């Protein structure tokens, strides 16, 4: 959120845009919950999964109310351990998601195969969650808890999410149905992959190593034509013992084809190694987390 006394049209526009993303994303997520997960008795993931399990145990307990109540203690902890901007944006995100759970009712799609239903639910939820994560906040729940565990115990976000969902699936399999747990596992798998696609998409960063005798010319072309910085690493061949400069640069996925053509045109014999990045923090090319 903008600092007090520094409210501008740009900051207001940013707030409205993030609220719009959270609203659209939350509604899409709720479509998956109310139209597929709930009618087919799937268990879901994260705090939504816990809310569904409690609802299955106590049918009179509304999912929206349960989800909202589960988030209260997490938010009390989150105020201390989570970044203020991420935390403040996540409060309306959680409220929007809770309200949508209670009021967005969609007829189940005409799909009779539960595997196909699980896949569709994963796609819909993944798109919705990805849109929410494109904002500066979240819909609360496991997102906040994961950040807290990371700050307190250095537990990776993915580890917390995986462990949490394993517990939900185990509880669902024990108290309800092993078959339902397996369908939910399919849903979670599809959901995670679609979220990654929506959040990173074609902007995923690539780490590139270039080994070439014409490294000077290649580095100059990368800086001038692709407008990316280049780091020169000192290397040595194990067999020849010859010293060799190695170029290291970070680019986006969309710039990869241009870089490969550039290197190939200068030195067809150059060795190019391309690696995916998990996260990049830095000027211009970075995607520093906002929590």
Secondary structure, 3 states (H helix, E strand, C coil): CCCCCCCCHHHHHHHHHHHHHHHHHHHHHHHHHHHHHCCCCCCCCHHHHHHHHHHHHCCCCCHHHHHHHHHHHHHHHHHHHCCHHHHHHHHHHHHHHHHHHHHCCCCCCCCCCHHHHHHHHHHHHHHHHHHHHHCCCCCCCHHHHHHHHHHHHCCCHHHHHHHHHHHHHHHHHHHCCHHHHHHHHHHHHHHHHHHHHHHHHHHCEEEEEEECCCHHHHHHHHHHHHCCCCEEEEEECCCCCCEEEEEEEEEEHHHHHHHHHHHHHHCCCCEEEEEECCCCCCCCCCCCCCC
